[in-house]
Amino acid sequence: MVDQEKIKEAVKLLLEGIGEDPEREGLVDTPDRIARMYTELMAGYEDTAANHLSRTFAAENNEMVLEHDIVFYSMCEHHMMPFFGKAHIAYIPNGKVVGLSKLARCVETYARRLQIQEKMTVQIADAIMEELNPLGVMIVVEAEHLCMTARGVKKPGSKTTTVVTRGVFREDPAMQDLFFKLLNQTAKDEEA
């Protein structure tokens, strides 16, 4: 549970630490605004993927389901700076499917925590495997990290890609190739 009072006190100390006056007109409400913002940004701690993935529908289809370009925003646990990008999820149903919006909600559950991209990608894959019991899942996450682009090495536009495979996607390279082929085709269609 987010403790807004502690966040407000921490923000006041931070403002003082950088040489600002927390009572200055432009900053007097900043601690409250930041406390409310962090309540929203860290909402994933109050949620579980199971809340979203447990409502399934019977399906005879055992072909690939691909939901791509799921935009997310997260916070790096090392510098508490944003990283953001897109998640692409494919799974092979095993008698049941989930509503497509639920895949996006699964991404949000893990993105709305202090996080590293590598761990988030694994968490999404493992949650889908656990809740849907598919024949396989493949997750690709592409993101830009402000802790690398706005500070430190300062390389704007650089992106990090993480890939996690489970089940048939791990065992069958042709399934991975199909995933990337569909993803690339969709990107080309959008450019046209």
QUICORZI-V524642 format. One record per helix or strand. SS is the DSSP state (@ for helix, = for strand). FROM is the first residue (numbers start at 1). TO is the last residue. If there is no record, write none. Layout:
# QUICORZI-V524642
SS/FROM/TO + SS/FROM/TO
This chain:
# QUICORZI-V524642
@/4/17 + @/30/41 + @/43/46 + @/49/53 + =/56/58 + =/64/76 + =/82/92 + =/96/98 + @/100/111 + =/114/115 + @/117/132 + =/136/145 + @/146/149 + =/160/167 + @/168/171 + @/173/191
